[in-house]
Amino acid sequence: MPIEIKKEIQLEIAHVLFIDIVGYSKLSINDQHAAVEELTRIVRASEQFQRAEAASRLTRIPTGDGMALAFYTSPEAPVQCAVEISRALKEHPRLQLRMGIHSGPVGGIVDVNEGANLAGAGLNMAQQVMDCGDAGHILLSKHVAEDLEGYLKWRPLLHDLGSCEVKHGVRVPVVNLYDDQFGNAKLPQRFETLQKRRTRLRWAGTAAALLALAVVVAGIAMFSRYRVRSTLAAPEKSIAVLPFENRSDDKANAYFAEGIQDEILTRLAKIADLKVISRTSTQHYKSAPENLREIAKQLGVAHILEGSVQKSGDAVRVNVQLIKAANDSHLWADTYDRKLIDIFSVESDVAKAIAEQLRAKLTGHEEQAIAARPTDNVEAYDAYLRGLAYTLKAYSRPTNFLAAQKHLKEAVRLDPKFALSWALLSYVDARGYITTALQPTDALREEARQAAETALTLQPNLGEAILAMGHYHYACLKDYDTAVHYFEQARQFLPNSSQIPELLAYVARRRGQWDQSELYFKQAERLDPRNINLISQHALTYNALRRFPEALRKFDQVLDITPDDVDTLATKANIAQAEGDLLRASAILAPLHPNADDSSAVETQVYQAILERRPAQIIPRLKEILAKPDPALGFTNGELRFLLGWAQEIVGDHAAAQESWRHARSELESFLKEQPENDLLIGILALTNMGLGDKAAALALAERAMAVTPIEKDAADGPMPIEIFARVAARMGEPDRAIAALQKLLSIPYEGALAANVPLTPALLRLDPMFDPLRNDPHFQKLLVSPELKKR
């Protein structure tokens, strides 16, 4: 009896290029060997192949009559590799290839010969796409084509072919990639056959009418074939869960209704055969809106789940109804009357019923996941839901983070084995740490680590725990390789999570992989199309790249969802400042009245007044805020004091400015003891010492900030301390060092050091008073008239 080799497949997302030698079976044995060797040489000569192999981010699997290349770098890698191979084939006319590309899950396995191999839907789909083509074709799955559509260089090369029928009657949407230098512009034979079959369906008696119709159809077909983008119907197995109505007499129970909605959605999202829209995209809708068809179109789903929750003591009633959005028909509805301790069975039963209605296939692991009871402690679960409600709020205010922390800590105190609550606590801590919504102390970082490790120890296969550990490595340690490992591992347990591609976008951004970051943002937005934080972060990436028109379009998307959002409007004003349009910036900012915890918006208003050289109007507002500083803002109060001193200095009140800066320095230094690696805090402290005329301390602190966050470690935030250094050097009599730093900053994308984080531009250099000491320097003047040295 043969030895059975049993290995669990560990899935991760790969970008697969499947290559087939056309006519291979008709070749002699010697010619077959020669063809494979020739193909291998061409592939190995590809720059993309060499890069991925050198980085150990490539797997090559021979297939007999070709090979499969699984790239673990970016969706562009297999496409660029295919283009390079296709171009090289011009010097090898006897070798005829067809290629197919898809991104999807693959996993390493041990095959029957005890050799390493690959398996998974990503590999299978790439082969099916390839099978639709003929010699010379480079065919892409629709998923890959959508990833490439965001790039001008690829957009003209994408030609939609429609759907191709593969095995078992399955239809696969396919896009042809070609231009006059590579690929094959000819319609694949399978599509020609399909067109001929349709052409034969004509009625002789109505030839004239059908001829006119054929002209229309042909026009539509040509448009469909050559258009850049297609509007695809929402997948039948897709759903959005709208906010549940709180029907409890006690309106304070709203958190409970929100929690039940989110828990049902979370269980559904663990079913890979379903497309489930994240709650952050649905929370802006009403509980039972009238325009379901339009909402489904906005979210890209075929079905909507509505519900209500009524809680009285330990009794709970949950009503749910599943609606097909296209015709507003009710597919299924039910009412559950349970005790609070049985609420998990309601969430599980609803998820199972919906999966059954939508005919979704569940794996054994998925069945276990949607039936799981995260805790047996009712009080712990109630505390968890209260904490969860604060994490789901649209705005990342310190008060929301602190409240979430409080309730989640209570949940794990009541049930120390509550892995899901430990995971969420770690996520809140780590996110608060990197965004400084919580004070980024060593103690907070340690709490994030311990919470993630506890969650993972309690439930090693809990997707949320794996994600939390990855987030800790990203946010607290900037250990990007380890973070990506955990994120990819979490995918198999959280197939509908928009957080995973979102976090991968952040990692790519900090690595300076800006194009890759943009692709990940687009992936996340397909799962979470109305998440204002996600869209805003995508916009901030365009900001960092100084692609301001694209950033403004993204911010307008946010305003379509949440009109009059103060932070978004302030950031649009900051872009106007960066473009030198102070009138436009002023018009945006004038109607805004941000609260103290809208610190970014307040800082943008202050910066506007300083750029206009009329800061007297903003000084009373800053004094009002600082008269009763919000402790939750932490070191940000010191930053506002620095800005107050700057405004006072510009209006000529030097004594008041010095007093503000001395107060700011004392306040900031007290935070530095517990936050020795907070580069933002160190940078503001450097500027404060600059204002006080302490050149040695200011330069030393600026250099310390650069050492804490080197640009090699963080391409997005790493240049921020360089900007601080340039500002200090400019004011402290070091013009050459300042100008050298400014030249570097204008040549790279990054998030700026002041206000809403827009990077320096020539327009800002012309307007910002901090650079006044450099105005007569010819080298500085050259920067003012030159465009940014590098725009992506």
C-alpha positions, 0 to 999 in steps of 0.5 A: 500500500503506497504511503499517503502524503497529507499536507494542508494547503496554505493559500495566498494570493498569487499573480499567475502567468500560464504559458502554453506552447501552441501545437506542442503535441504535433512536434517530434520528441526532439522538437518538443525538448527544443521548444521547452528549452527555448521557452525557458531561455526566453522566460529567464531573460525576462526582467520581471522574471529575474526581479521576482526570482532574485527577491524569492517572490516567484514560483515556476511550475513546468506543465509539460507543454509550457509553464506557470509562473506565480508572482508574489509581487504585484498584479502588474508583474505577470502582465509585464513579463508576458509583454517582455516574452511576447516581444522576445518572440519576434526573434523566435518566429518558430515558437508559438505561445499563448498566455493567460493571466489571473490573480487568485489564491494558490497553495503549495502541495506535495504531488503524487511524485512527492515533488513540490507543486502548486494548486488553487483557483488562481492557477486554474483560472489563469489556465482557463483564460489562456485556453480561450486564446490562440497563438500570440494572444495575451489574455487577462481575466476581468479581475486583472484587467480591472486592476490595470485600468487605473494606469494610463500606460495599460488602459489603451492596451485592454480590449474587452472580448466578452465571455468565453465558455470553458469547462462545464459550461462556465463562462469567463470574462476575458480581456485581450492585451495587445498593441503593434509591438506585442500580443495578437489583435485578432479575435480568438477562434472561440469568439469567432465561432460564437459570432458565427453561431449567432449569425446563423440565427436569422429569419429569411422573411425579415431579412431587411429588418434584421439587417438593420438590427445586425448593424446595431448589434455589430456596433454594440459588439465593436464597442464592447470589444474595444471599450476600456471598461465594461459594466458588469452585472452584480454577481448573483451571490453578492449581498450588503447588510444594511444597518439594523433598526433599533426598536428597543424602548431604550434608544441607548441600545443602538449599539446592540442593533449595530453589533448584531448587524455587524456580527451577521455580516462578519459571519457571511463575510467568512464564506468565500463563495459570497461577495459581502460588502463591508459595514463601513460602506453600508452604515451611511444608509438608513435601516429600511430605505426606499431606493434599494435598487439604486443602493444595490447598484452603488454597492455592486450587489444583487441582494440586500439584507434588512433587519431590526433588533428589539432588546428588553432585559435579556429578551431579544427579538431579531427580524430579518428579510432578504431582498432581491434588489433588481425587482424588490422581491422578498426572497426570505424573512424570519423572526427570532425570539431568543434569550440574550445568551442564545444570540449567537445562534440567531447570528449563525442561523441567519448566516446559514439561511442566507447562504442557502438562499443564495446557493453559496457553497460552504467549506467545513471550516466556513461552517464552523466559523459561522456557527462559532460562539466567541464567548459564553459570557453575556456581559463580556459580549455586551461590553464587546459590542459597545467597544465594537460600536466605537470602532465602527464610527466614521471618524478616528477621534481620540475619544472614540479610540479611548471608549473602544479601549475601555469597553474591550478591556472590560470584555476580556476582563470578564472573559479572558478567553474571549479571543475576538475581543483580544484581537479587536483590542490589539487592532484598536491599540495598534491603529491608535499608535500609528495614527497618534489618535492614542498617545503612541507610548511604549506601553500602548505598543506593548499592550497591542502585542500582548493582546494580539498574541493572546488572541492568536494563542487562544484561537490560532485559526481566527482570521481576526487574530491573525490580522491583528498580529499582522497589524501590530507588526505593521503599525507598531514595529514597521516590520513590513515583511512579517506584516504581509505574511500575516495579512496573506495568511488571514485571507483564507479565513477572511475572504471578503475582508477589505481591511486586508487589501487596505493594509497591504496598500498602506504597507506598499505606500510606506515601501515606496511602491506607489503603483502597487499601493494604488492597486491594493486600494482599488481592490479594497474599494471593490469590497468596501466602495463607500468606506470614507476612511478608505477613500480618503486614504486613497486620496491622500496617496494621490496627495503624496504623489502631488497628483492633486486633480485625482486626489480632489476627485477622491475627496469629492467621492467622500463628500458625496457620501458625507456632505460638509465633512470638515476634515475632507473640506479642510484637506481640499483647502490644503491642496489649494494652498499647495497649488498657490490658490489662497482665494480658493482655499479661503473660500473653502475654509471660511464656513468651517467651524472645526472642534478642537478634536478636528485638529487637522482642520484647525491647523489648516485654518491656522496655516491659511492665516499664516500663508496670507500673513494675516494670522491675527484673526486666528489667534483668539480661536487658538487661545480659546482651544488652549484655555481648556486643552482636551487631555485626549489630544495629548501632544497635539495641544503642544503642536497647537501652542507652537502654531499659536507662537508662530502666528503671534510672531508674524503679527509682531507680538514677539514676547507672546510668541516666546511665552507660547513656545516656552509653554509648548516646549515644556509640554512637549518634553513631558510627552517625549519621555513616554514617546521617545520614538514619536517622530511627529512629536520630536519634529514639533519640538524641533520647530519649537526650539527653532522659534526659541532660537536654540539652534543646537537643540533644534537641529539635533531634534530634527536629526533625531526625528530623521533617525527615528523614521528614516526614508529607507524604512518609510517612504511616505512618512520618512521625508516628513522629518527632512521637511522639519530639518529644512525648515529649521536649517532655513531659520537657523542660518544654514541655507545650503543644508536647507536648500539641499533638503528642499531639493530632495523633498521636491523630487519625491512623493511624501506626506507633508509635515504640517496641516493636512499633510500635503507635501511641499510644492514650489507654490508653498515655498513662495508663500510660507514665511518660514522660508523667508530667510532663503528668498535672496538665495539664487538656488532657492529662487530656482526652486520657486520657478521649477516644477517638482522634479519628479511626479509619478 
